[in-house]
Amino acid sequence: MELKQQATVTLAEVAEAAGVGESTVSRVLRNHGSFSGKTRERVMAAVERLGYVPNRIAGTLASTGSRLVAFVIPSLSNIVFPDVLRGASAVLEENRYQSVFSVTDYDPGREEALAAAMLAWRPAAVMLAGYEHTDGTAKMLRASGCRVVELLDLDGDALDIAVGFSNRAAGRESAAFLLKRAYRRIGYVGHDLQRDTRAGKRFSSFCETLEAAGAPLIAREILAGPSSVENGRLGLERLLARATDLDAVYFSNDDMALGGYFHCLAQGIAIPSQLAIFGYNGLDIGRAIPQPLSTIRTPRVATGEIAAQLIVANAPPQVVDLGFELIEGATA
């Protein structure tokens, strides 16, 4: 038997079924404007009975104010970006905005393609991580007419709004913390610094600070691919095989640092008396381990919240520095 595609239910059909005008149905579905409780009940009953799905794109194109906010983020496997989304989504939903997101896997070319796809929906705003984009992405964003928010970095020039903190300052303070505690033979374990430019900025300023203090970085181990606990464990194992007399190791983030911590536990390396460990991000799990991780805590949820608030308020272009917190912990 041949199956026929069912015709799409229209706004006019819902209005007829509910006994109201199309504009009233539109107001009820957008939860905006004046209508009675009984009218809402009739409209929603008709929507449910007919299986109507609103055409958000048509509504966006027909109005002067889009309610769509697009996120183009590097990863979902790293808790940093879900935390940002959580903060932003709470504010956007409260103000009747819809969020959509796509993942670049730290690939600038993919970011450009995804930004183009998102801009085709004519969003109210696009939120991206950091300042480093291809020329094509930057050109599209400037010409789009929508608001642009760059998140989690302040080391560069913002296209419109930027919310976050200085990664270079985080690298400097991490180095200063270790130097103040008399560590001088320091190594580094990190992930792909070419793709994760914010980790690259932290590493660069970390090394500059050590060099200026007369204690240059002794050795490094950079692993291909994204950060993970397993890569942190493997990276520290490889590093210590080449540099046996290190007294501290700086990791690109807490995921990697936790892997290093577990390697030390497995190998009987006393922390911090034999080897100090320092991370970045201030993840909750880092506070739950037997020796809380020494790290930098970043305001990820707040970054999302404030970015969304600025979009909702249609704020002027600005840079918002939320800073960060150095957590002394017990591993350094």
NUFINU-105707 format. One record per residue (C-alpha): chain; x, y, z; residue in three letters. Coordinates in nm, 3 decimals. Example, Ala and Ser with C-alpha at 12.3 -4.5 7.8 and 13.67 -1.06 7.14 Angstrom:
<rs>
@unit = A | u = 1.230 | v = -0.450 | w = 0.780 | code = Ala
@unit = A | u = 1.367 | v = -0.106 | w = 0.714 | code = Ser
</rs>
This chain:
<rs>
@unit = A | u = 0.000 | v = 0.000 | w = 0.000 | code = Met
@unit = A | u = 0.137 | v = 0.341 | w = -0.097 | code = Glu
@unit = A | u = 0.176 | v = 0.581 | w = 0.192 | code = Leu
@unit = A | u = 0.086 | v = 0.944 | w = 0.131 | code = Lys
@unit = A | u = 0.257 | v = 1.226 | w = 0.316 | code = Gln
@unit = A | u = 0.016 | v = 1.398 | w = 0.550 | code = Gln
@unit = A | u = -0.050 | v = 1.765 | w = 0.471 | code = Ala
@unit = A | u = 0.107 | v = 2.016 | w = 0.708 | code = Thr
@unit = A | u = -0.138 | v = 2.171 | w = 0.954 | code = Val
@unit = A | u = -0.152 | v = 2.548 | w = 0.909 | code = Thr
@unit = A | u = -0.201 | v = 2.837 | w = 1.149 | code = Leu
@unit = A | u = -0.531 | v = 2.915 | w = 0.974 | code = Ala
@unit = A | u = -0.660 | v = 2.565 | w = 1.049 | code = Glu
@unit = A | u = -0.575 | v = 2.604 | w = 1.417 | code = Val
@unit = A | u = -0.751 | v = 2.943 | w = 1.425 | code = Ala
@unit = A | u = -1.062 | v = 2.797 | w = 1.264 | code = Glu
@unit = A | u = -1.067 | v = 2.500 | w = 1.504 | code = Ala
@unit = A | u = -1.028 | v = 2.730 | w = 1.804 | code = Ala
@unit = A | u = -1.281 | v = 2.986 | w = 1.677 | code = Gly
@unit = A | u = -1.034 | v = 3.277 | w = 1.692 | code = Val
@unit = A | u = -0.828 | v = 3.483 | w = 1.451 | code = Gly
@unit = A | u = -0.482 | v = 3.383 | w = 1.326 | code = Glu
@unit = A | u = -0.322 | v = 3.676 | w = 1.509 | code = Ser
@unit = A | u = -0.469 | v = 3.550 | w = 1.836 | code = Thr
@unit = A | u = -0.323 | v = 3.202 | w = 1.776 | code = Val
@unit = A | u = 0.013 | v = 3.363 | w = 1.705 | code = Ser
@unit = A | u = 0.001 | v = 3.565 | w = 2.029 | code = Arg
@unit = A | u = -0.089 | v = 3.256 | w = 2.233 | code = Val
@unit = A | u = 0.190 | v = 3.045 | w = 2.082 | code = Leu
@unit = A | u = 0.446 | v = 3.320 | w = 2.136 | code = Arg
@unit = A | u = 0.303 | v = 3.385 | w = 2.486 | code = Asn
@unit = A | u = 0.316 | v = 3.752 | w = 2.403 | code = His
@unit = A | u = 0.038 | v = 4.012 | w = 2.390 | code = Gly
@unit = A | u = -0.316 | v = 4.010 | w = 2.528 | code = Ser
@unit = A | u = -0.553 | v = 3.712 | w = 2.539 | code = Phe
@unit = A | u = -0.774 | v = 3.550 | w = 2.801 | code = Ser
@unit = A | u = -0.712 | v = 3.227 | w = 2.982 | code = Gly
@unit = A | u = -1.011 | v = 3.065 | w = 2.813 | code = Lys
@unit = A | u = -0.880 | v = 3.172 | w = 2.471 | code = Thr
@unit = A | u = -0.545 | v = 3.016 | w = 2.549 | code = Arg
@unit = A | u = -0.714 | v = 2.691 | w = 2.652 | code = Glu
@unit = A | u = -0.912 | v = 2.676 | w = 2.324 | code = Arg
@unit = A | u = -0.604 | v = 2.749 | w = 2.114 | code = Val
@unit = A | u = -0.382 | v = 2.496 | w = 2.291 | code = Met
@unit = A | u = -0.655 | v = 2.231 | w = 2.271 | code = Ala
@unit = A | u = -0.676 | v = 2.288 | w = 1.894 | code = Ala
@unit = A | u = -0.296 | v = 2.273 | w = 1.863 | code = Val
@unit = A | u = -0.286 | v = 1.940 | w = 2.046 | code = Glu
@unit = A | u = -0.582 | v = 1.795 | w = 1.856 | code = Arg
@unit = A | u = -0.443 | v = 1.891 | w = 1.514 | code = Leu
@unit = A | u = -0.075 | v = 1.823 | w = 1.595 | code = Gly
@unit = A | u = 0.028 | v = 2.172 | w = 1.486 | code = Tyr
@unit = A | u = 0.401 | v = 2.263 | w = 1.491 | code = Val
@unit = A | u = 0.478 | v = 2.638 | w = 1.468 | code = Pro
@unit = A | u = 0.701 | v = 2.751 | w = 1.180 | code = Asn
@unit = A | u = 0.963 | v = 2.939 | w = 1.375 | code = Arg
@unit = A | u = 1.163 | v = 3.032 | w = 1.067 | code = Ile
@unit = A | u = 0.863 | v = 3.194 | w = 0.901 | code = Ala
@unit = A | u = 0.794 | v = 3.382 | w = 1.223 | code = Gly
@unit = A | u = 1.151 | v = 3.503 | w = 1.242 | code = Thr
@unit = A | u = 1.162 | v = 3.621 | w = 0.881 | code = Leu
@unit = A | u = 0.824 | v = 3.792 | w = 0.911 | code = Ala
@unit = A | u = 0.921 | v = 3.987 | w = 1.222 | code = Ser
@unit = A | u = 1.187 | v = 4.244 | w = 1.298 | code = Thr
@unit = A | u = 1.311 | v = 4.061 | w = 1.608 | code = Gly
@unit = A | u = 1.443 | v = 3.708 | w = 1.592 | code = Ser
@unit = A | u = 1.420 | v = 3.499 | w = 1.910 | code = Arg
@unit = A | u = 1.690 | v = 3.256 | w = 1.802 | code = Leu
@unit = A | u = 2.040 | v = 3.253 | w = 1.954 | code = Val
@unit = A | u = 2.302 | v = 3.034 | w = 1.789 | code = Ala
@unit = A | u = 2.601 | v = 2.884 | w = 1.971 | code = Phe
@unit = A | u = 2.906 | v = 2.763 | w = 1.779 | code = Val
@unit = A | u = 3.122 | v = 2.585 | w = 2.037 | code = Ile
@unit = A | u = 3.440 | v = 2.374 | w = 2.016 | code = Pro
@unit = A | u = 3.334 | v = 2.070 | w = 2.218 | code = Ser
@unit = A | u = 3.072 | v = 1.898 | w = 2.431 | code = Leu
@unit = A | u = 3.310 | v = 1.641 | w = 2.580 | code = Ser
@unit = A | u = 3.478 | v = 1.915 | w = 2.783 | code = Asn
@unit = A | u = 3.247 | v = 2.029 | w = 3.068 | code = Ile
@unit = A | u = 3.352 | v = 2.392 | w = 3.013 | code = Val
@unit = A | u = 3.118 | v = 2.448 | w = 2.721 | code = Phe
@unit = A | u = 2.811 | v = 2.270 | w = 2.863 | code = Pro
@unit = A | u = 2.855 | v = 2.492 | w = 3.171 | code = Asp
@unit = A | u = 2.849 | v = 2.803 | w = 2.950 | code = Val
@unit = A | u = 2.541 | v = 2.672 | w = 2.768 | code = Leu
@unit = A | u = 2.368 | v = 2.599 | w = 3.099 | code = Arg
@unit = A | u = 2.419 | v = 2.955 | w = 3.218 | code = Gly
@unit = A | u = 2.309 | v = 3.113 | w = 2.891 | code = Ala
@unit = A | u = 2.010 | v = 2.884 | w = 2.834 | code = Ser
@unit = A | u = 1.853 | v = 2.965 | w = 3.170 | code = Ala
@unit = A | u = 1.851 | v = 3.338 | w = 3.089 | code = Val
@unit = A | u = 1.741 | v = 3.293 | w = 2.727 | code = Leu
@unit = A | u = 1.453 | v = 3.059 | w = 2.810 | code = Glu
@unit = A | u = 1.329 | v = 3.295 | w = 3.079 | code = Glu
@unit = A | u = 1.312 | v = 3.567 | w = 2.812 | code = Asn
@unit = A | u = 1.148 | v = 3.342 | w = 2.548 | code = Arg
@unit = A | u = 1.454 | v = 3.300 | w = 2.328 | code = Tyr
@unit = A | u = 1.536 | v = 2.969 | w = 2.161 | code = Gln
@unit = A | u = 1.890 | v = 2.827 | w = 2.160 | code = Ser
@unit = A | u = 2.053 | v = 2.613 | w = 1.893 | code = Val
@unit = A | u = 2.412 | v = 2.494 | w = 1.898 | code = Phe
@unit = A | u = 2.672 | v = 2.325 | w = 1.680 | code = Ser
@unit = A | u = 3.014 | v = 2.178 | w = 1.758 | code = Val
@unit = A | u = 3.336 | v = 2.259 | w = 1.569 | code = Thr
@unit = A | u = 3.577 | v = 2.007 | w = 1.728 | code = Asp
@unit = A | u = 3.826 | v = 2.297 | w = 1.747 | code = Tyr
@unit = A | u = 3.842 | v = 2.313 | w = 1.366 | code = Asp
@unit = A | u = 3.846 | v = 2.676 | w = 1.235 | code = Pro
@unit = A | u = 3.725 | v = 2.568 | w = 0.892 | code = Gly
@unit = A | u = 3.435 | v = 2.380 | w = 1.046 | code = Arg
@unit = A | u = 3.356 | v = 2.684 | w = 1.261 | code = Glu
@unit = A | u = 3.329 | v = 2.892 | w = 0.943 | code = Glu
@unit = A | u = 3.093 | v = 2.643 | w = 0.777 | code = Ala
@unit = A | u = 2.876 | v = 2.612 | w = 1.088 | code = Leu
@unit = A | u = 2.866 | v = 2.989 | w = 1.143 | code = Ala
@unit = A | u = 2.744 | v = 3.031 | w = 0.783 | code = Ala
@unit = A | u = 2.474 | v = 2.769 | w = 0.840 | code = Ala
@unit = A | u = 2.361 | v = 2.933 | w = 1.163 | code = Met
@unit = A | u = 2.356 | v = 3.283 | w = 1.012 | code = Leu
@unit = A | u = 2.123 | v = 3.158 | w = 0.737 | code = Ala
@unit = A | u = 1.858 | v = 3.125 | w = 1.009 | code = Trp
@unit = A | u = 1.888 | v = 3.501 | w = 1.080 | code = Arg
@unit = A | u = 1.948 | v = 3.466 | w = 1.456 | code = Pro
@unit = A | u = 1.934 | v = 3.750 | w = 1.705 | code = Ala
@unit = A | u = 2.287 | v = 3.662 | w = 1.811 | code = Ala
@unit = A | u = 2.573 | v = 3.421 | w = 1.753 | code = Val
@unit = A | u = 2.797 | v = 3.314 | w = 2.043 | code = Met
@unit = A | u = 3.140 | v = 3.166 | w = 1.976 | code = Leu
@unit = A | u = 3.443 | v = 3.067 | w = 2.184 | code = Ala
@unit = A | u = 3.742 | v = 3.299 | w = 2.173 | code = Gly
@unit = A | u = 3.871 | v = 3.557 | w = 1.927 | code = Tyr
@unit = A | u = 4.050 | v = 3.337 | w = 1.675 | code = Glu
@unit = A | u = 3.836 | v = 3.289 | w = 1.364 | code = His
@unit = A | u = 3.910 | v = 3.252 | w = 0.995 | code = Thr
@unit = A | u = 3.893 | v = 3.569 | w = 0.787 | code = Asp
@unit = A | u = 3.579 | v = 3.428 | w = 0.627 | code = Gly
@unit = A | u = 3.408 | v = 3.375 | w = 0.962 | code = Thr
@unit = A | u = 3.494 | v = 3.725 | w = 1.084 | code = Ala
@unit = A | u = 3.373 | v = 3.881 | w = 0.758 | code = Lys
@unit = A | u = 3.041 | v = 3.694 | w = 0.775 | code = Met
@unit = A | u = 2.984 | v = 3.789 | w = 1.138 | code = Leu
@unit = A | u = 3.055 | v = 4.159 | w = 1.074 | code = Arg
@unit = A | u = 2.818 | v = 4.166 | w = 0.777 | code = Ala
@unit = A | u = 2.541 | v = 3.959 | w = 0.937 | code = Ser
@unit = A | u = 2.359 | v = 4.237 | w = 1.118 | code = Gly
@unit = A | u = 2.316 | v = 4.018 | w = 1.426 | code = Cys
@unit = A | u = 2.488 | v = 4.052 | w = 1.762 | code = Arg
@unit = A | u = 2.812 | v = 3.859 | w = 1.811 | code = Val
@unit = A | u = 2.940 | v = 3.743 | w = 2.151 | code = Val
@unit = A | u = 3.287 | v = 3.595 | w = 2.192 | code = Glu
@unit = A | u = 3.328 | v = 3.391 | w = 2.509 | code = Leu
@unit = A | u = 3.598 | v = 3.273 | w = 2.750 | code = Leu
@unit = A | u = 3.883 | v = 3.494 | w = 2.624 | code = Asp
@unit = A | u = 3.981 | v = 3.861 | w = 2.640 | code = Leu
@unit = A | u = 4.325 | v = 3.848 | w = 2.477 | code = Asp
@unit = A | u = 4.246 | v = 4.012 | w = 2.143 | code = Gly
@unit = A | u = 4.001 | v = 4.247 | w = 1.973 | code = Asp
@unit = A | u = 3.630 | v = 4.179 | w = 2.009 | code = Ala
@unit = A | u = 3.398 | v = 4.190 | w = 1.707 | code = Leu
@unit = A | u = 3.108 | v = 4.314 | w = 1.921 | code = Asp
@unit = A | u = 3.061 | v = 4.183 | w = 2.277 | code = Ile
@unit = A | u = 3.316 | v = 3.974 | w = 2.467 | code = Ala
@unit = A | u = 3.260 | v = 3.804 | w = 2.804 | code = Val
@unit = A | u = 3.525 | v = 3.607 | w = 2.988 | code = Gly
@unit = A | u = 3.875 | v = 3.651 | w = 3.124 | code = Phe
@unit = A | u = 4.236 | v = 3.672 | w = 3.014 | code = Ser
@unit = A | u = 4.392 | v = 3.335 | w = 2.941 | code = Asn
@unit = A | u = 4.736 | v = 3.495 | w = 2.928 | code = Arg
@unit = A | u = 4.684 | v = 3.630 | w = 3.279 | code = Ala
@unit = A | u = 4.577 | v = 3.283 | w = 3.396 | code = Ala
@unit = A | u = 4.901 | v = 3.137 | w = 3.259 | code = Gly
@unit = A | u = 5.109 | v = 3.406 | w = 3.430 | code = Arg
@unit = A | u = 4.940 | v = 3.357 | w = 3.767 | code = Glu
@unit = A | u = 4.977 | v = 2.980 | w = 3.745 | code = Ser
@unit = A | u = 5.352 | v = 3.016 | w = 3.690 | code = Ala
@unit = A | u = 5.384 | v = 3.278 | w = 3.965 | code = Ala
@unit = A | u = 5.204 | v = 3.046 | w = 4.209 | code = Phe
@unit = A | u = 5.449 | v = 2.762 | w = 4.146 | code = Leu
@unit = A | u = 5.753 | v = 2.989 | w = 4.156 | code = Leu
@unit = A | u = 5.640 | v = 3.143 | w = 4.486 | code = Lys
@unit = A | u = 5.640 | v = 2.792 | w = 4.634 | code = Arg
@unit = A | u = 6.002 | v = 2.741 | w = 4.525 | code = Ala
@unit = A | u = 5.935 | v = 2.502 | w = 4.237 | code = Tyr
@unit = A | u = 6.208 | v = 2.547 | w = 3.977 | code = Arg
@unit = A | u = 6.215 | v = 2.230 | w = 3.766 | code = Arg
@unit = A | u = 5.879 | v = 2.257 | w = 3.600 | code = Ile
@unit = A | u = 5.732 | v = 2.061 | w = 3.309 | code = Gly
@unit = A | u = 5.414 | v = 2.081 | w = 3.104 | code = Tyr
@unit = A | u = 5.157 | v = 1.831 | w = 2.976 | code = Val
@unit = A | u = 4.900 | v = 1.954 | w = 2.725 | code = Gly
@unit = A | u = 4.677 | v = 1.878 | w = 2.429 | code = His
@unit = A | u = 4.667 | v = 2.024 | w = 2.077 | code = Asp
@unit = A | u = 4.769 | v = 2.390 | w = 2.125 | code = Leu
@unit = A | u = 4.726 | v = 2.481 | w = 1.759 | code = Gln
@unit = A | u = 4.353 | v = 2.407 | w = 1.773 | code = Arg
@unit = A | u = 4.285 | v = 2.513 | w = 2.131 | code = Asp
@unit = A | u = 4.424 | v = 2.865 | w = 2.102 | code = Thr
@unit = A | u = 4.316 | v = 2.962 | w = 2.454 | code = Arg
@unit = A | u = 4.528 | v = 2.679 | w = 2.601 | code = Ala
@unit = A | u = 4.808 | v = 2.800 | w = 2.373 | code = Gly
@unit = A | u = 4.787 | v = 3.151 | w = 2.519 | code = Lys
@unit = A | u = 4.806 | v = 3.017 | w = 2.874 | code = Arg
@unit = A | u = 5.106 | v = 2.799 | w = 2.791 | code = Phe
@unit = A | u = 5.289 | v = 3.086 | w = 2.618 | code = Ser
@unit = A | u = 5.249 | v = 3.329 | w = 2.908 | code = Ser
@unit = A | u = 5.330 | v = 3.052 | w = 3.159 | code = Phe
@unit = A | u = 5.662 | v = 2.987 | w = 2.983 | code = Cys
@unit = A | u = 5.739 | v = 3.361 | w = 2.956 | code = Glu
@unit = A | u = 5.687 | v = 3.402 | w = 3.330 | code = Thr
@unit = A | u = 5.917 | v = 3.109 | w = 3.412 | code = Leu
@unit = A | u = 6.183 | v = 3.243 | w = 3.175 | code = Glu
@unit = A | u = 6.170 | v = 3.589 | w = 3.331 | code = Ala
@unit = A | u = 6.225 | v = 3.431 | w = 3.674 | code = Ala
@unit = A | u = 6.533 | v = 3.241 | w = 3.555 | code = Gly
@unit = A | u = 6.359 | v = 2.902 | w = 3.574 | code = Ala
@unit = A | u = 6.274 | v = 2.811 | w = 3.214 | code = Pro
@unit = A | u = 6.045 | v = 2.520 | w = 3.138 | code = Leu
@unit = A | u = 6.242 | v = 2.193 | w = 3.159 | code = Ile
@unit = A | u = 6.032 | v = 1.969 | w = 2.936 | code = Ala
@unit = A | u = 5.692 | v = 1.940 | w = 2.770 | code = Arg
@unit = A | u = 5.467 | v = 1.665 | w = 2.640 | code = Glu
@unit = A | u = 5.200 | v = 1.770 | w = 2.389 | code = Ile
@unit = A | u = 4.949 | v = 1.503 | w = 2.288 | code = Leu
@unit = A | u = 4.748 | v = 1.509 | w = 1.967 | code = Ala
@unit = A | u = 4.371 | v = 1.527 | w = 1.994 | code = Gly
@unit = A | u = 4.143 | v = 1.672 | w = 2.261 | code = Pro
@unit = A | u = 4.212 | v = 1.686 | w = 2.632 | code = Ser
@unit = A | u = 4.109 | v = 1.390 | w = 2.845 | code = Ser
@unit = A | u = 4.194 | v = 1.219 | w = 3.172 | code = Val
@unit = A | u = 4.358 | v = 0.934 | w = 2.980 | code = Glu
@unit = A | u = 4.574 | v = 1.173 | w = 2.777 | code = Asn
@unit = A | u = 4.680 | v = 1.344 | w = 3.100 | code = Gly
@unit = A | u = 4.787 | v = 1.012 | w = 3.248 | code = Arg
@unit = A | u = 4.973 | v = 0.909 | w = 2.933 | code = Leu
@unit = A | u = 5.130 | v = 1.252 | w = 2.894 | code = Gly
@unit = A | u = 5.274 | v = 1.257 | w = 3.245 | code = Leu
@unit = A | u = 5.405 | v = 0.902 | w = 3.205 | code = Glu
@unit = A | u = 5.591 | v = 1.003 | w = 2.888 | code = Arg
@unit = A | u = 5.716 | v = 1.329 | w = 3.038 | code = Leu
@unit = A | u = 5.860 | v = 1.166 | w = 3.349 | code = Leu
@unit = A | u = 6.031 | v = 0.901 | w = 3.137 | code = Ala
@unit = A | u = 6.237 | v = 1.180 | w = 2.974 | code = Arg
@unit = A | u = 6.266 | v = 1.425 | w = 3.264 | code = Ala
@unit = A | u = 6.304 | v = 1.228 | w = 3.585 | code = Thr
@unit = A | u = 6.389 | v = 1.517 | w = 3.817 | code = Asp
@unit = A | u = 6.090 | v = 1.748 | w = 3.773 | code = Leu
@unit = A | u = 5.939 | v = 1.896 | w = 4.089 | code = Asp
@unit = A | u = 5.615 | v = 2.032 | w = 3.935 | code = Ala
@unit = A | u = 5.400 | v = 1.985 | w = 3.623 | code = Val
@unit = A | u = 5.154 | v = 2.234 | w = 3.476 | code = Tyr
@unit = A | u = 4.865 | v = 2.078 | w = 3.282 | code = Phe
@unit = A | u = 4.659 | v = 2.241 | w = 3.007 | code = Ser
@unit = A | u = 4.339 | v = 2.181 | w = 3.206 | code = Asn
@unit = A | u = 4.190 | v = 1.986 | w = 3.495 | code = Asp
@unit = A | u = 4.097 | v = 1.683 | w = 3.283 | code = Asp
@unit = A | u = 4.463 | v = 1.638 | w = 3.196 | code = Met
@unit = A | u = 4.575 | v = 1.717 | w = 3.552 | code = Ala
@unit = A | u = 4.343 | v = 1.451 | w = 3.696 | code = Leu
@unit = A | u = 4.502 | v = 1.197 | w = 3.461 | code = Gly
@unit = A | u = 4.842 | v = 1.302 | w = 3.595 | code = Gly
@unit = A | u = 4.713 | v = 1.270 | w = 3.951 | code = Tyr
@unit = A | u = 4.592 | v = 0.914 | w = 3.888 | code = Phe
@unit = A | u = 4.928 | v = 0.824 | w = 3.730 | code = His
@unit = A | u = 5.106 | v = 0.940 | w = 4.044 | code = Cys
@unit = A | u = 4.873 | v = 0.735 | w = 4.264 | code = Leu
@unit = A | u = 4.936 | v = 0.426 | w = 4.052 | code = Ala
@unit = A | u = 5.312 | v = 0.472 | w = 4.055 | code = Gln
@unit = A | u = 5.347 | v = 0.566 | w = 4.423 | code = Gly
@unit = A | u = 5.466 | v = 0.921 | w = 4.346 | code = Ile
@unit = A | u = 5.392 | v = 1.137 | w = 4.650 | code = Ala
@unit = A | u = 5.199 | v = 1.457 | w = 4.577 | code = Ile
@unit = A | u = 5.316 | v = 1.727 | w = 4.628 | code = Pro
@unit = A | u = 5.637 | v = 1.630 | w = 4.808 | code = Ser
@unit = A | u = 5.781 | v = 1.442 | w = 4.509 | code = Gln
@unit = A | u = 5.580 | v = 1.609 | w = 4.234 | code = Leu
@unit = A | u = 5.340 | v = 1.903 | w = 4.236 | code = Ala
@unit = A | u = 5.044 | v = 1.915 | w = 3.996 | code = Ile
@unit = A | u = 4.863 | v = 2.228 | w = 3.877 | code = Phe
@unit = A | u = 4.556 | v = 2.241 | w = 3.648 | code = Gly
@unit = A | u = 4.311 | v = 2.487 | w = 3.497 | code = Tyr
@unit = A | u = 3.930 | v = 2.533 | w = 3.501 | code = Asn
@unit = A | u = 3.839 | v = 2.442 | w = 3.860 | code = Gly
@unit = A | u = 3.615 | v = 2.144 | w = 3.784 | code = Leu
@unit = A | u = 3.400 | v = 2.006 | w = 4.066 | code = Asp
@unit = A | u = 3.571 | v = 1.666 | w = 4.050 | code = Ile
@unit = A | u = 3.903 | v = 1.834 | w = 4.124 | code = Gly
@unit = A | u = 3.770 | v = 1.937 | w = 4.465 | code = Arg
@unit = A | u = 3.639 | v = 1.586 | w = 4.538 | code = Ala
@unit = A | u = 3.964 | v = 1.390 | w = 4.506 | code = Ile
@unit = A | u = 4.157 | v = 1.306 | w = 4.829 | code = Pro
@unit = A | u = 4.395 | v = 1.596 | w = 4.767 | code = Gln
@unit = A | u = 4.197 | v = 1.881 | w = 4.609 | code = Pro
@unit = A | u = 4.354 | v = 1.996 | w = 4.285 | code = Leu
@unit = A | u = 4.559 | v = 2.316 | w = 4.276 | code = Ser
@unit = A | u = 4.412 | v = 2.504 | w = 3.979 | code = Thr
@unit = A | u = 4.251 | v = 2.814 | w = 3.830 | code = Ile
@unit = A | u = 3.872 | v = 2.827 | w = 3.864 | code = Arg
@unit = A | u = 3.697 | v = 2.997 | w = 3.573 | code = Thr
@unit = A | u = 3.345 | v = 3.151 | w = 3.583 | code = Pro
@unit = A | u = 3.191 | v = 2.936 | w = 3.311 | code = Arg
@unit = A | u = 2.823 | v = 2.944 | w = 3.411 | code = Val
@unit = A | u = 2.845 | v = 3.317 | w = 3.486 | code = Ala
@unit = A | u = 3.001 | v = 3.376 | w = 3.145 | code = Thr
@unit = A | u = 2.697 | v = 3.222 | w = 2.977 | code = Gly
@unit = A | u = 2.451 | v = 3.405 | w = 3.203 | code = Glu
@unit = A | u = 2.601 | v = 3.749 | w = 3.149 | code = Ile
@unit = A | u = 2.645 | v = 3.696 | w = 2.775 | code = Ala
@unit = A | u = 2.276 | v = 3.607 | w = 2.747 | code = Ala
@unit = A | u = 2.171 | v = 3.903 | w = 2.961 | code = Gln
@unit = A | u = 2.360 | v = 4.140 | w = 2.732 | code = Leu
@unit = A | u = 2.185 | v = 3.992 | w = 2.427 | code = Ile
@unit = A | u = 1.841 | v = 4.016 | w = 2.587 | code = Val
@unit = A | u = 1.911 | v = 4.379 | w = 2.682 | code = Ala
@unit = A | u = 2.053 | v = 4.459 | w = 2.337 | code = Asn
@unit = A | u = 2.353 | v = 4.608 | w = 2.515 | code = Ala
@unit = A | u = 2.610 | v = 4.819 | w = 2.329 | code = Pro
@unit = A | u = 2.942 | v = 4.662 | w = 2.224 | code = Pro
@unit = A | u = 3.158 | v = 4.599 | w = 2.529 | code = Gln
@unit = A | u = 3.416 | v = 4.374 | w = 2.692 | code = Val
@unit = A | u = 3.324 | v = 4.217 | w = 3.028 | code = Val
@unit = A | u = 3.614 | v = 4.083 | w = 3.233 | code = Asp
@unit = A | u = 3.487 | v = 3.831 | w = 3.491 | code = Leu
@unit = A | u = 3.835 | v = 3.737 | w = 3.611 | code = Gly
@unit = A | u = 3.921 | v = 3.399 | w = 3.763 | code = Phe
@unit = A | u = 4.012 | v = 3.250 | w = 4.099 | code = Glu
@unit = A | u = 4.335 | v = 3.075 | w = 4.190 | code = Leu
@unit = A | u = 4.260 | v = 2.768 | w = 4.402 | code = Ile
@unit = A | u = 4.559 | v = 2.670 | w = 4.616 | code = Glu
@unit = A | u = 4.431 | v = 2.315 | w = 4.666 | code = Gly
@unit = A | u = 4.664 | v = 2.046 | w = 4.799 | code = Ala
@unit = A | u = 4.854 | v = 1.918 | w = 4.493 | code = Thr
@unit = A | u = 5.105 | v = 2.205 | w = 4.480 | code = Ala
</rs>
